[in-house]
Amino acid sequence: MELSTILALSVILLLTVYIFLSWSRQHGYRSLPPGPTPIPLLGTPKYMHLTDAPKTFPELSQKYGSMFTIWKRSEPVIVLCGYETVKDALINHAEQFSARPIIPVMYVSTKGYGIHGPRWQSIRRFTMTSLRNFGMGKKTMEMRVLAESKYLVKAVSETGGKPFNPVMFMGSAVGNIISSVLFGEHFEYRDEKLQELLLSTSRHIKRFFSLLNTVCNIVPILLKFPIIKERVFKESEFLQKFVTKYIEHHRKTLNPESPRDFIDYFLLKIKEVEHEIDPDICDTSLQMMVVSLLTAGTDTTASTLKFCLVLMAHYPDVQAKVQQEIDEVTKSLRSPEIMDKPQLAYTSAVIHEAQRVLDLAPTALFHAVTEDIKFRGYTIPKGTTVVPFLTSVLQDPSQWETPEVFNPQHFLNEDGQFRTRLAFMPFSAGKRVCLGENLARMELFLLFSALLQKFTFTLPPGTERQDSKYLNLNKVEIIGSSQICAVPRALSK
């Protein structure tokens, strides 16, 4: 390469750096938290991958503190670490941290009508009201889950104690529960339509965290290319078509005097506001909300249930203690119910601790600040993207006695009673807390306790059990492929 070419490239690079630094100073970014030096025009791409980036966050936090800045091209992204910092943002300053940034892939997929778009407040408010009206968190919802637990127990019993992967059964159970809420349908566990739906929701979530999606979020113009757009939105389009069929059927059979499910409630509201100009509650927002609730209400809860069962197979002493507690409370005559929760303190502690160590969502969905805010010594400009690093909360050594160990005592007081922990944030916190948190908590408690009442879960012959003290389990492997055996219990009458 000639000297003149080298000099020209050097000048261009220096000018780019100068423009970038000048632009940053002009926009007040000198007041942002410290962080790795960005590459002009590219930012810090190695820290922006939704799947791999959280692995680097602990090291960055050690170097820069509980708040640091990474860059999406020329846009700053603030990462929050540790319980105190995350709580301060999401709870103490809930309103200021309640916005969402425009995530290009998600925005295009939902057409701006999802709970993550600019219309989120009214859509979320009405969704919460509709779910409550339909029994979410009430006795009617409990009865639905208890009824489904019987189907689940029957399906597991049919394995005859042989090794099986529980993910299909768990997915079918929670898929049926959310389906009954949204569009009033129950499927047989091996129904092709249900299995296709579960597979699609799982792929949809995985694709959201894929490298291709990350690149498209950083360089949105790529979504203009048909071949890329088709790959990115394949699963979301399948889900949207799946949901649209139910919406059309509900519209034809709607009885305003007797709404059957969530879709009916939404359709009635659409009719009520149809005279408004560009209403938030419309056919598009209904489609997007049902898709969002389907994806959020199946894969994550099913994966958590599977993890709980595999943990019991690795920790038989913990499993035996859970079973003893359930037997004492129910006398082996009935299924555990929500009213039993205070007496099933150890069972609840085991479920909560399994969620803590599973750490299924290392980061909350990205937030953004609603206004310029001075926060913990830094000034964050309006609209800046914020990432709450939930792993750092669930493993914060200042909040957990043994953060690296599976230890149900984290959720028990000295008298053996269940205790809540403010640092337990697997569903995030604040104004953007997971919409389905109450349903997920109910499902985990009722389905897990029903299964432990009827079965003892063991590892297949020849499988090595993990050390009973330290949690060395490969969580990704457990969720994806591990098998267990369900041995029926000889319950005393």
PyMOL commands that set and color helices and strands:
alter all, ss='L'
color gray80, all
select helices_A, chain A and resi 3-26+29-31+45-47+53-55+57-64+83-92+104-110+120-133+139-157+167-183+192-208+211-218+220-224+226-232+234-253+262-273+283-296+299-314+316-330+338-343+345-358+390-394+408-411+430-432+437-454+475-480
alter helices_A, ss='H'
color red, helices_A
select strands_A, chain A and resi 67-72+75-80+367-368+373-375+378-380+385-388+455-458+485-488
alter strands_A, ss='S'
color yellow, strands_A
deselect
rebuild
show_as cartoon
